[in-house]
């Protein structure tokens, strides 16, 4: 899957292994301080981890620093959606 960035460039997401998916999902933590609306803890380090693991090829600091927050959010959201939907389309038998 490819994602088009605001610059017009594209990044290709890699096909994650089950272990990589588990590692990413285990790193997401939420804080329910107000008892209603969850807030993601450690947002920036979590997003960076998703980018490094989920994008195909070498993901350097320079590349990450070149991305807008909007692009990082777009990539993160797409990877997170892929991780959360693993095997959920059909019920177990």
C-alpha positions in Angstrom: 0.0 0.0 0.0 1.3 3.5 -0.9 0.4 6.7 0.8 0.8 10.1 -1.0 2.4 12.8 1.1 1.6 16.5 1.0 4.8 17.0 -1.1 3.5 14.6 -3.8 6.0 11.9 -2.8 4.8 8.5 -1.9 5.8 6.1 0.9 5.2 2.4 0.7 4.0 0.5 3.7 5.4 -2.9 4.3 3.5 -6.0 4.9 3.9 -6.4 8.7 4.5 -9.8 10.4 2.2 -10.8 13.2 5.1 -10.1 15.7 5.6 -6.6 14.3 1.9 -5.9 14.5 1.8 -7.1 18.1 4.9 -5.0 19.0 3.2 -1.9 17.6 -0.1 -2.4 19.2 1.5 -3.2 22.6 3.3 0.1 22.4 0.0 2.2 22.3 -1.1 3.4 25.7 -4.1 5.6 26.6 -4.8 7.9 29.5 -8.4 8.3 30.6 -7.7 11.2 32.9 -11.2 12.7 32.5 -12.9 9.3 32.5 -14.4 9.9 29.1 -12.0 10.8 26.3 -8.9 8.7 25.9 -5.7 10.5 25.2 -2.8 8.6 23.7 0.3 8.6 25.9 3.8 9.2 24.4 2.2 10.2 21.1 5.4 11.3 19.3 7.6 8.3 20.2 4.7 5.9 19.4 4.2 7.5 16.0 8.0 7.3 15.3 8.0 3.6 16.2 5.1 3.0 13.8 6.9 4.9 11.0 10.2 3.0 11.5 8.6 -0.4 11.6 5.7 0.2 9.1 7.4 1.9 6.2 9.2 -0.1 3.7 13.0 0.5 3.4 15.3 2.4 5.7 13.5 5.1 7.7 16.1 7.6 8.8 15.9 10.5 11.2 16.3 12.9 8.3 13.3 11.3 6.5 11.1 11.5 9.6 12.1 15.1 10.2 11.2 16.0 6.7 7.6 14.8 7.2 4.9 17.2 8.2 2.9 16.4 11.3 -0.1 15.8 9.0 1.8 13.3 6.9 3.1 11.5 10.0 -0.4 11.3 11.4 -1.8 10.0 8.1 0.9 7.2 7.9 0.4 6.4 11.6 -3.4 6.2 11.3 -3.1 3.9 8.2 -0.7 1.5 9.9 -2.7 1.5 13.1 -5.8 0.7 11.1 -4.1 -2.2 9.4 -2.8 -3.6 12.7 -6.2 -3.4 14.4 -8.0 -5.1 11.6 -5.8 -8.2 11.5 -8.1 -11.2 11.2 -11.1 -9.3 12.3 -13.1 -9.6 9.1 -14.3 -13.1 9.9 -15.2 -14.7 13.2 -13.3 -17.6 14.5 -14.8 -21.1 14.1 
